[in-house]
Amino acid sequence: MDERAAKIAAMANSVVYDSEATRDYIDGAPHVKHASLRALYGSLVVGIYDRSLKHTATSEVPQVLDLGAGEGSATLPFLELGARVTAVDVSESMLAALKEKCTAYAGMLEAECRDVFDMLHHMRDTGRKFDVVVANSFLHHVPDYLALTRDAVAVLSPHGQFFSFQEPLWHDSLGPFARRFSNVAYLAWRVFKGDKLGGFKRRRRRSRGLYLEDCPEDNAEYHAVREGIDQNAMMDLFKESGLDYQMVRYFSTQSRLFQFIGSSLGMKNTFAIISGNTGKSGA
Ligand SMILES: C[S@@+](CC[C@H](N)C(=O)[O-])C[C@H]1O[C@@H](n2cnc3c(N)ncnc32)[C@H](O)[C@@H]1O
C-alpha cells in the first residue's frame, strides 16, 4: 500500500469531518450513540488503565496516545480515570470538539492536528513512549492499517498496551446471515438520511469493486466501505511482535432497533483488540 493512498485517505478525512459532519458524528457512530457499546468500551478501558497503573511509578500517571482521536469519545474516559492523553487527529473541527468536551482536563491533555504517521514517526525518532496507544474506530480509516499498527507498537513502553475498538470484522469472515443482517440494519438507518440517490449510486458502484480516488466517501471510511479489517492479520502481527492479544467480538450498527435485535441474537460484525505483554491471549 503506497504513501499516496495514505495521503488521499487522510485528506478525505479532513474534508469529510468538517464542522457540520462533526455535529452529526454521533448519529453515525454506534460506539458513541449506543449505551451498551459505551459500557463495553468503558469496561475495557478500566481493565487497560488498571493494568497500566501496576507498571506506573506512584509519582506518575499513565501516558495515553489517542490516534484519530476525533471528538474525544476515546480520550475522555482515559482523562476521567487520571491519565495524561496526547490526542492526534487530522481534522481541526473534530479536535475543537474534543477540546471542548475535555475542558475540565485541559491540564492533562495535549491535542495535535497532524497525520498519525507523521506523529508516530516523530515519537519514534524522539524516543517518546506511551503506556497505552488507543485507536478507536480509526484503523478502518487508514489504507495500510498494519503498517500503522506496527508504528504504534513501536512507541509502546515495555508494559504498554495497544487498544483498538470498533473495527469492522473482515467481511468474508462473517457468516452469510450476519453479513445480510448487517447490510439490512445499515440500510434501515441510511434510508432516513440525506443524499439517498448519491448513497445508492456509490453503493451500486462499490458492489462492482469500483472505488474512486476523488470520492471522499470512498476514502474517508476506507475499509468500512471495502472489505473490513483483517482481524487474523492483526493477530499474526501481534504474535510476530511477541505480544499477547485478546480479541472481543460484538455487534454494532447505527439503528437503535437493529442494534437491540442484532445483539440479542448474539450476532458479531465488529471487534476490539488489546495487545501487549498482558499475559493473556485469545480470540
Ligand atoms: C470515526 S472517527 C473516530 C473518532 C474517535 N476516535 C471515536 O472513536 O469517536 C475517525 C477520526 O480519524 C481521523 N483521521 C483519519 N485519518 C487520519 C490520519 N491519517 N491522521 C490523523 N487523523 C486521522 C478523522 O479525522 C476522524 O476524526
The ligand as an SDF file (V2000), in Angstrom:
LIG
                    3D

 27 29  0  0  0  0  0  0  0  0999 V2000
  -14.5060    7.6150   13.0560 C   0  0  0  0  0  0  0  0  0  0  0  0
  -13.5460    8.9020   13.6540 S   0  0  0  0  0  0  0  0  0  0  0  0
  -13.1130    8.2170   15.2470 C   0  0  0  0  0  0  0  0  0  0  0  0
  -13.0080    9.2770   16.2830 C   0  0  0  0  0  0  0  0  0  0  0  0
  -12.8290    8.7760   17.7180 C   0  0  0  0  0  0  0  0  0  0  0  0
  -11.6080    8.0060   17.8660 N   0  0  0  0  0  0  0  0  0  0  0  0
  -14.0270    7.9760   18.1510 C   0  0  0  0  0  0  0  0  0  0  0  0
  -13.8870    6.7940   18.4020 O   0  0  0  0  0  0  0  0  0  0  0  0
  -15.1160    8.5250   18.2220 O   0  0  0  0  0  0  0  0  0  0  0  0
  -12.0110    8.7940   12.8030 C   0  0  0  0  0  0  0  0  0  0  0  0
  -11.1140   10.0020   13.0110 C   0  0  0  0  0  0  0  0  0  0  0  0
   -9.8380    9.7250   12.4300 O   0  0  0  0  0  0  0  0  0  0  0  0
   -9.3350   10.9240   11.8620 C   0  0  0  0  0  0  0  0  0  0  0  0
   -8.3090   10.5500   10.8730 N   0  0  0  0  0  0  0  0  0  0  0  0
   -8.4860    9.8070    9.7540 C   0  0  0  0  0  0  0  0  0  0  0  0
   -7.2990    9.6230    9.1240 N   0  0  0  0  0  0  0  0  0  0  0  0
   -6.3480   10.2460    9.8690 C   0  0  0  0  0  0  0  0  0  0  0  0
   -4.9350   10.3850    9.7470 C   0  0  0  0  0  0  0  0  0  0  0  0
   -4.2630    9.8350    8.7460 N   0  0  0  0  0  0  0  0  0  0  0  0
   -4.2820   11.0850   10.7140 N   0  0  0  0  0  0  0  0  0  0  0  0
   -4.9550   11.6410   11.7600 C   0  0  0  0  0  0  0  0  0  0  0  0
   -6.3000   11.5250   11.9180 N   0  0  0  0  0  0  0  0  0  0  0  0
   -6.9890   10.8460   11.0010 C   0  0  0  0  0  0  0  0  0  0  0  0
  -10.5780   11.5990   11.2770 C   0  0  0  0  0  0  0  0  0  0  0  0
  -10.3760   12.9710   11.0900 O   0  0  0  0  0  0  0  0  0  0  0  0
  -11.6260   11.2680   12.3410 C   0  0  0  0  0  0  0  0  0  0  0  0
  -11.7320   12.2830   13.3110 O   0  0  0  0  0  0  0  0  0  0  0  0
  1  2  1  0
  2  3  1  0
  2 10  1  0
  3  4  1  0
  4  5  1  0
  5  6  1  0
  5  7  1  0
  7  8  2  0
  7  9  1  0
 10 11  1  0
 11 12  1  0
 11 26  1  0
 12 13  1  0
 13 14  1  0
 13 24  1  0
 14 15  1  0
 14 23  1  0
 15 16  2  0
 16 17  1  0
 17 18  1  0
 17 23  2  0
 18 19  1  0
 18 20  2  0
 20 21  1  0
 21 22  2  0
 22 23  1  0
 24 25  1  0
 24 26  1  0
 26 27  1  0
M  CHG  2   2   1   9  -1
M  END
$$$$
